[in-house]
Amino acid sequence: MAREKHPNASEQQIEQVAESLRSAHYKALALKSAAARRAKREAAQAQKRAATERQLAQYRPAA
């Protein structure tokens, strides 16, 4: 891909571009992974909160 984007570049320049593209690719993957973990954590927290609210709504103190 680096050579396609820069057909007249030297080998050193191609290596630099390739490294930059790899770095950008893995950063994008890391951001997507972090977003997925955040969404999963927030969903679990929402489920736990809803379960707690249901339990509290059913609570009847002993007389």
Phi and psi in radians as a Rosetta constraint file:
Dihedral C 1 N 2 CA 2 C 2 CIRCULARHARMONIC -1.076 0.35
Dihedral N 2 CA 2 C 2 N 3 CIRCULARHARMONIC -0.721 0.35
Dihedral C 2 N 3 CA 3 C 3 CIRCULARHARMONIC -1.198 0.35
Dihedral N 3 CA 3 C 3 N 4 CIRCULARHARMONIC -0.601 0.35
Dihedral C 3 N 4 CA 4 C 4 CIRCULARHARMONIC -1.137 0.35
Dihedral N 4 CA 4 C 4 N 5 CIRCULARHARMONIC -0.677 0.35
Dihedral C 4 N 5 CA 5 C 5 CIRCULARHARMONIC -1.329 0.35
Dihedral N 5 CA 5 C 5 N 6 CIRCULARHARMONIC -0.482 0.35
Dihedral C 5 N 6 CA 6 C 6 CIRCULARHARMONIC -2.363 0.35
Dihedral N 6 CA 6 C 6 N 7 CIRCULARHARMONIC 1.285 0.35
Dihedral C 6 N 7 CA 7 C 7 CIRCULARHARMONIC -1.142 0.35
Dihedral N 7 CA 7 C 7 N 8 CIRCULARHARMONIC -0.422 0.35
Dihedral C 7 N 8 CA 8 C 8 CIRCULARHARMONIC -1.745 0.35
Dihedral N 8 CA 8 C 8 N 9 CIRCULARHARMONIC 0.150 0.35
Dihedral C 8 N 9 CA 9 C 9 CIRCULARHARMONIC -1.386 0.35
Dihedral N 9 CA 9 C 9 N 10 CIRCULARHARMONIC 2.739 0.35
Dihedral C 9 N 10 CA 10 C 10 CIRCULARHARMONIC -1.341 0.35
Dihedral N 10 CA 10 C 10 N 11 CIRCULARHARMONIC 2.951 0.35
Dihedral C 10 N 11 CA 11 C 11 CIRCULARHARMONIC -1.039 0.35
Dihedral N 11 CA 11 C 11 N 12 CIRCULARHARMONIC -0.711 0.35
Dihedral C 11 N 12 CA 12 C 12 CIRCULARHARMONIC -1.115 0.35
Dihedral N 12 CA 12 C 12 N 13 CIRCULARHARMONIC -0.744 0.35
Dihedral C 12 N 13 CA 13 C 13 CIRCULARHARMONIC -1.139 0.35
Dihedral N 13 CA 13 C 13 N 14 CIRCULARHARMONIC -0.696 0.35
Dihedral C 13 N 14 CA 14 C 14 CIRCULARHARMONIC -1.087 0.35
Dihedral N 14 CA 14 C 14 N 15 CIRCULARHARMONIC -0.751 0.35
Dihedral C 14 N 15 CA 15 C 15 CIRCULARHARMONIC -1.072 0.35
Dihedral N 15 CA 15 C 15 N 16 CIRCULARHARMONIC -0.718 0.35
Dihedral C 15 N 16 CA 16 C 16 CIRCULARHARMONIC -1.140 0.35
Dihedral N 16 CA 16 C 16 N 17 CIRCULARHARMONIC -0.761 0.35
Dihedral C 16 N 17 CA 17 C 17 CIRCULARHARMONIC -1.137 0.35
Dihedral N 17 CA 17 C 17 N 18 CIRCULARHARMONIC -0.736 0.35
Dihedral C 17 N 18 CA 18 C 18 CIRCULARHARMONIC -1.082 0.35
Dihedral N 18 CA 18 C 18 N 19 CIRCULARHARMONIC -0.755 0.35
Dihedral C 18 N 19 CA 19 C 19 CIRCULARHARMONIC -1.102 0.35
Dihedral N 19 CA 19 C 19 N 20 CIRCULARHARMONIC -0.712 0.35
Dihedral C 19 N 20 CA 20 C 20 CIRCULARHARMONIC -1.105 0.35
Dihedral N 20 CA 20 C 20 N 21 CIRCULARHARMONIC -0.745 0.35
Dihedral C 20 N 21 CA 21 C 21 CIRCULARHARMONIC -1.136 0.35
Dihedral N 21 CA 21 C 21 N 22 CIRCULARHARMONIC -0.729 0.35
Dihedral C 21 N 22 CA 22 C 22 CIRCULARHARMONIC -1.073 0.35
Dihedral N 22 CA 22 C 22 N 23 CIRCULARHARMONIC -0.786 0.35
Dihedral C 22 N 23 CA 23 C 23 CIRCULARHARMONIC -1.058 0.35
Dihedral N 23 CA 23 C 23 N 24 CIRCULARHARMONIC -0.794 0.35
Dihedral C 23 N 24 CA 24 C 24 CIRCULARHARMONIC -1.098 0.35
Dihedral N 24 CA 24 C 24 N 25 CIRCULARHARMONIC -0.696 0.35
Dihedral C 24 N 25 CA 25 C 25 CIRCULARHARMONIC -1.068 0.35
Dihedral N 25 CA 25 C 25 N 26 CIRCULARHARMONIC -0.856 0.35
Dihedral C 25 N 26 CA 26 C 26 CIRCULARHARMONIC -1.226 0.35
Dihedral N 26 CA 26 C 26 N 27 CIRCULARHARMONIC -0.529 0.35
Dihedral C 26 N 27 CA 27 C 27 CIRCULARHARMONIC -1.148 0.35
Dihedral N 27 CA 27 C 27 N 28 CIRCULARHARMONIC -0.717 0.35
Dihedral C 27 N 28 CA 28 C 28 CIRCULARHARMONIC -1.114 0.35
Dihedral N 28 CA 28 C 28 N 29 CIRCULARHARMONIC -0.724 0.35
Dihedral C 28 N 29 CA 29 C 29 CIRCULARHARMONIC -1.089 0.35
Dihedral N 29 CA 29 C 29 N 30 CIRCULARHARMONIC -0.726 0.35
Dihedral C 29 N 30 CA 30 C 30 CIRCULARHARMONIC -1.102 0.35
Dihedral N 30 CA 30 C 30 N 31 CIRCULARHARMONIC -0.721 0.35
Dihedral C 30 N 31 CA 31 C 31 CIRCULARHARMONIC -1.136 0.35
Dihedral N 31 CA 31 C 31 N 32 CIRCULARHARMONIC -0.713 0.35
Dihedral C 31 N 32 CA 32 C 32 CIRCULARHARMONIC -1.133 0.35
Dihedral N 32 CA 32 C 32 N 33 CIRCULARHARMONIC -0.699 0.35
Dihedral C 32 N 33 CA 33 C 33 CIRCULARHARMONIC -1.116 0.35
Dihedral N 33 CA 33 C 33 N 34 CIRCULARHARMONIC -0.780 0.35
Dihedral C 33 N 34 CA 34 C 34 CIRCULARHARMONIC -1.093 0.35
Dihedral N 34 CA 34 C 34 N 35 CIRCULARHARMONIC -0.707 0.35
Dihedral C 34 N 35 CA 35 C 35 CIRCULARHARMONIC -1.125 0.35
Dihedral N 35 CA 35 C 35 N 36 CIRCULARHARMONIC -0.694 0.35
Dihedral C 35 N 36 CA 36 C 36 CIRCULARHARMONIC -1.158 0.35
Dihedral N 36 CA 36 C 36 N 37 CIRCULARHARMONIC -0.742 0.35
Dihedral C 36 N 37 CA 37 C 37 CIRCULARHARMONIC -1.105 0.35
Dihedral N 37 CA 37 C 37 N 38 CIRCULARHARMONIC -0.703 0.35
Dihedral C 37 N 38 CA 38 C 38 CIRCULARHARMONIC -1.111 0.35
Dihedral N 38 CA 38 C 38 N 39 CIRCULARHARMONIC -0.793 0.35
Dihedral C 38 N 39 CA 39 C 39 CIRCULARHARMONIC -1.099 0.35
Dihedral N 39 CA 39 C 39 N 40 CIRCULARHARMONIC -0.726 0.35
Dihedral C 39 N 40 CA 40 C 40 CIRCULARHARMONIC -1.111 0.35
Dihedral N 40 CA 40 C 40 N 41 CIRCULARHARMONIC -0.767 0.35
Dihedral C 40 N 41 CA 41 C 41 CIRCULARHARMONIC -1.109 0.35
Dihedral N 41 CA 41 C 41 N 42 CIRCULARHARMONIC -0.770 0.35
Dihedral C 41 N 42 CA 42 C 42 CIRCULARHARMONIC -1.143 0.35
Dihedral N 42 CA 42 C 42 N 43 CIRCULARHARMONIC -0.649 0.35
Dihedral C 42 N 43 CA 43 C 43 CIRCULARHARMONIC -1.143 0.35
Dihedral N 43 CA 43 C 43 N 44 CIRCULARHARMONIC -0.731 0.35
Dihedral C 43 N 44 CA 44 C 44 CIRCULARHARMONIC -1.125 0.35
Dihedral N 44 CA 44 C 44 N 45 CIRCULARHARMONIC -0.710 0.35
Dihedral C 44 N 45 CA 45 C 45 CIRCULARHARMONIC -1.122 0.35
Dihedral N 45 CA 45 C 45 N 46 CIRCULARHARMONIC -0.699 0.35
Dihedral C 45 N 46 CA 46 C 46 CIRCULARHARMONIC -1.142 0.35
Dihedral N 46 CA 46 C 46 N 47 CIRCULARHARMONIC -0.700 0.35
Dihedral C 46 N 47 CA 47 C 47 CIRCULARHARMONIC -1.124 0.35
Dihedral N 47 CA 47 C 47 N 48 CIRCULARHARMONIC -0.756 0.35
Dihedral C 47 N 48 CA 48 C 48 CIRCULARHARMONIC -1.120 0.35
Dihedral N 48 CA 48 C 48 N 49 CIRCULARHARMONIC -0.726 0.35
Dihedral C 48 N 49 CA 49 C 49 CIRCULARHARMONIC -1.100 0.35
Dihedral N 49 CA 49 C 49 N 50 CIRCULARHARMONIC -0.757 0.35
Dihedral C 49 N 50 CA 50 C 50 CIRCULARHARMONIC -1.131 0.35
Dihedral N 50 CA 50 C 50 N 51 CIRCULARHARMONIC -0.708 0.35
Dihedral C 50 N 51 CA 51 C 51 CIRCULARHARMONIC -1.124 0.35
Dihedral N 51 CA 51 C 51 N 52 CIRCULARHARMONIC -0.722 0.35
Dihedral C 51 N 52 CA 52 C 52 CIRCULARHARMONIC -1.114 0.35
Dihedral N 52 CA 52 C 52 N 53 CIRCULARHARMONIC -0.733 0.35
Dihedral C 52 N 53 CA 53 C 53 CIRCULARHARMONIC -1.127 0.35
Dihedral N 53 CA 53 C 53 N 54 CIRCULARHARMONIC -0.680 0.35
Dihedral C 53 N 54 CA 54 C 54 CIRCULARHARMONIC -1.112 0.35
Dihedral N 54 CA 54 C 54 N 55 CIRCULARHARMONIC -0.748 0.35
Dihedral C 54 N 55 CA 55 C 55 CIRCULARHARMONIC -1.123 0.35
Dihedral N 55 CA 55 C 55 N 56 CIRCULARHARMONIC -0.720 0.35
Dihedral C 55 N 56 CA 56 C 56 CIRCULARHARMONIC -1.144 0.35
Dihedral N 56 CA 56 C 56 N 57 CIRCULARHARMONIC -0.611 0.35
Dihedral C 56 N 57 CA 57 C 57 CIRCULARHARMONIC -1.181 0.35
Dihedral N 57 CA 57 C 57 N 58 CIRCULARHARMONIC -0.481 0.35
Dihedral C 57 N 58 CA 58 C 58 CIRCULARHARMONIC -1.604 0.35
Dihedral N 58 CA 58 C 58 N 59 CIRCULARHARMONIC -0.134 0.35
Dihedral C 58 N 59 CA 59 C 59 CIRCULARHARMONIC -1.172 0.35
Dihedral N 59 CA 59 C 59 N 60 CIRCULARHARMONIC 2.264 0.35
Dihedral C 59 N 60 CA 60 C 60 CIRCULARHARMONIC -2.199 0.35
Dihedral N 60 CA 60 C 60 N 61 CIRCULARHARMONIC 1.956 0.35
Dihedral C 60 N 61 CA 61 C 61 CIRCULARHARMONIC -1.136 0.35
Dihedral N 61 CA 61 C 61 N 62 CIRCULARHARMONIC 2.542 0.35
Dihedral C 61 N 62 CA 62 C 62 CIRCULARHARMONIC -1.201 0.35
Dihedral N 62 CA 62 C 62 N 63 CIRCULARHARMONIC 2.471 0.35
